[in-house]
């Protein structure tokens, strides 16, 4: 694949969309190069997987569920739901990383001793609960509600 681009994880560009076409969804470190930021990389990855699972579950065609045949999905809609569920939260995380880089340089890194450094770190870290408490299911439901009901295809034998 000639158009592959690679970067060290901590300097990789953030994706504006977590999907490509109707076939590919990026999850985990491939979707958001946090390089251990906030100790939340695994949590972000689990959130991605849950959003993708719920998106596929939401778009499975009823005919396949009723007959027990292998599931078929509306991949276009599933990937849209996944992308919309995750991209807004991850864009906010990316923005926070930019703020934090500036904060660390100008505030935390200038502490005069270990005690002051710890106090400054705790002070800066405490407002980030929104990141650790992200409710992926609530975000998913909001996106589904905004899009309206999914009209599933029913096949007649």
N, C-alpha and C positions, 0 to 999 in steps of 0.2 A: 504494500500500500504506500504509494509514493508521497501522499500528503499527510503523513503522520508527523506530529510535532510533539516534542518532549521537553520537559522542564524539570528542574529540581522541585520537589513538592512545595517548598515554601515560597518559590517565586513563580509558580504556574499562574497563568491568568485565570480568573474566575469565569465560569460560563454564564452567558446571559440566558441561555436556554439549556435545560438538562436533557433535551431530546434532539435527535436528528431524524428528520423525516418521520416515517411511520414504523421504524424498525429498531431504533436504538435509544436506550435510556441510560444515562450516566448516574451511578449511585456511589456513595462512599467517597473515598479520596479522589476518584475520577471526576466527581461532580463538584467538589469543593476542597481546594488545596489548603487546608487550615494548618497543616504541619504541626499538629498537637496543640494548636491554640485553644486555650480555655480548658484543655483536657476533655474536649467534647467530641472528638473525631468519631469514636464508635457510636456515640449517641446520635450524631448527625446521620451516620450510615444506617443505623436501625430505623431512623425516621424516614429516610429515603426508601428503604425496603418496604416499610409499612405503607407508605403512600403509593408505591407501585403496586403492591398486593391489593390494596383497596381499590385502586383504579382498574385493575384487571377484573376484580370481583364485581365491580359496578357495571362493567361492560360485557360480561359474558352473555352470550345469546341464550335465551330461554329454551329454544328447541334442543340444544345440546344438554342443558341441565335436565330437562324432562326425559330424554332418551337414555341418558347415561353414557353417551358417546363422548369422546375427548372434547374438551371445551374449545369453543371458538370465541374470539373476542373482537370487538371493534377496536383494533389497535390504535387507530388515529385518535379516537376519543379517549381511550385509556391513557395514552401518552400525553395528551393535552391535559387531562385531569391531574396526572402525576406532576407535570411541569408547573401547572398553576398552583398546585398544593405546596410545592417546595420552593419555587424560585423567589417568592417575596421574602420568606424567612431568611433564606441564604443570602439574598442581596443585603438584608439588614445586618447579618453577621459580617459580611465583607466590609460594609461601611464601618462597623464597630472596630474591626481590625485596623482600619486606617486611623481612626481616632486614637486607638490604643497605642499604635506605633508612635504617634506624636506625643501622647501622654507619657509613655515610658521614657522617651528621650528627654523631655523637658521637666518631668516631675519625679518619677521613680528613680531614674538612674542618677539623679543628683543628690540622693540621700547621703548624709554624712557618715552613717554607720548602719550596722545590721538592724538594730532596733528600729531606727527611723525608716529603713527600707521596708521592713515587714509591715509597719504601720501604714505606710503609703500604699503598699501592695494591697492590703486588706481594704483600704479605703477605695481604691480604684476598682477592685474586683467585685465588691458587694453589689453594685447596681446591675450586674449581669445575670440576675436570676431569670430574667425573661428568656435568656438563651437556653438555660438548662431545663426550663419548664415549658418548652415549646410543646403545644398540644397538636400533634400531627393529625389526629382523628378530627378534631374540631376544625382545623384548617381545611381538611378534605371535605367535610360536610358543608362548610361554607361555600367552597368552589362548586360542589354538586348542586347546592341550592341556587346559586347564582346562575348556573347553566340550565336549570329546569330539568324536568324528567327525561330520562333516557328512553327512547322508543326502541325496545328490543325487537329484533326480527324473529318472527315465528314461522317456521317452515311447515308446510303441509305435505305429508307423504302421499 
